Amino acid sequence: MLCPFCQADDSKVLDSRQTENKMAIRRRRECGLCRRRFTTYEKYEEISLMVVKKDRRREPFSQSKLMAGLMKACEKRPIPASRLEEAAITIERDMRDAYEWEIPSQAIGEAVMEHLFQIDEIAYIRFASVYRQFTDIQKFMEELNDLLRKKNE
């Protein structure tokens, strides 16, 4: 590891520990030449996931886009942002576990609906109405009846 101060390539690790989120290792190092200390982080390289859209186009998975969809569904609802962030992280982790490289957009939509069903029924219906592209009141009523049936189970 090159020293950021003198560019020497002789450094030793003084201390290693996991970061709080356990997604990286923090290392304190000391340069063998100038004796100055610096910190490095080691983390795994994430595989870039691609989302396969209905029309078979592909685009990179975006957690910010996922978060925006959750926030839009929950707009003006008494739901803390931290709850939505947890849902987005869980959905992304589940997608990474279930799919190696490419995720069908339908899988993400269904996962979002599952989480919103647990978080807030109104947000669930809002998202479902856009995601399922209700074309008439009958389709909307069917979704509401499904929601009531699930709630009573």
N, C-alpha and C positions, 0 to 999 in steps of 0.2 A: 504494500500500500504506500503510495507516494505521500510524503509529508506535505501538507498544504502550505507550509511556511518556507521550507528550504528545498523542497522537491526531492529530498533523499528518499531512497526506496527501502530504507532499513528502519522499520518500526516494530514495536512489540506490543502485544495486547496486555493491558493491565487488568481489565475487568470486562466481563461479558454478562449481559442479562437480557431477559426478554422485555419487550416494551409492554405497556399496560394491556394493550389489546391482543398481545401474544402473536402478532402478525409479523414481527421483525425482531432481530437481535441487535441490541445496542452494544457497541464495543468502545471502550476507552483505550486509546493507544498513546504510546510515547515514541517520539522520533529518536532513533539511536544516534543521530548526528547533532541536532540542535537541542534535544531534550524537551522540546515543547510538546504539550499534550493536545490531542484532538479526538473527536468522536466520529465514529462511522456507524452506519446502519446496514444490516444485511437482511434482505427479504427475498422471498421467492418471486419469480417472474410470473405474473398472472397471464394465463392463456386468454387471448382476445376472443370473446364469444361473439358470434354473429347471430342476429335475429333474422329468421326467414319469414317474410311477410306473406300475406294471403296471395298476393300476385307473384310470389316467388322471388321478389327482390330481396337482397340481403343488405343489412346495415349493422354496424357495431352495436352491441348491447350498451345501453346507457342507463346507469342508475339514476342520473339526474332526470331523465325522461320518465322513468318509472316513478320517481318521487313526485314529479309534477302531476302525473296522472292521479296518484293517490291524493295529493293536496287539492286538486280540482274537484274530485268526488266528495271530499270532506269540507269543502268551502263553506264557511259560516256554520259549521257544526262544532260542538264542544269537545274536540279531539286534540290532545296535545301533539305537537309536531314530533316529539320524541317517540310517540307510539307509531307514527307513520314511518319514521326513520327505521325503527326496529322491524316493521313489516317489510320495508324495501330491502333491508339487509338480509332478512330471512328468505325472501323470495329469490334474491340473487344467489344466495348460498344454495338453496334448493335447486335452482336451475343449473348451477355449476355441478352439483352432485348428479343430477339426472341426465344431463346432456354434455357431451364432450366438447364439441366445437360449435354446433349450430342448434339454436333453440327455435322451435316454431312459435310464432307470435301468439298463437292460440293458447299455448301452454302458459305463457306469461299472463295473458288475460284471465285464464281460469284461476291461476294462483292469486292474482289480485282480487278476484271476486271472492275466493275463499277467505282471504284475510279481511276484506271489507265486511263480509257477512259477520265475522266475529267482532269487528270493531264498532260498526254502526250500520243499522239497517237502511237508513236514508241514503247514506253514502253508497251502500251496496246497490240500491235501486238506481241511483244516479249513474253509477258506473255501468251497470248492466244495460241501462237504456241506450247508452252510447255504444258499448261493446257489442251487444247483441243486435244493434240497429233495429229497434222496434219500428215497424212500419205502420202499425195500427194499435188501437186501444186494446184489442183482443190479446195481442202478444204481451202487452204490458200487464194486463190482468192475469195472464197465465204465470208470468214471473212473480207477481205479487202473491198469487195463490201458492206457488212453490215455496216462496219465502215463509208464508204462514204455516205451511205444512212442516217445513224444516224446524221452525221455531217451536212448534207443538211437540215435536219428537224428542 
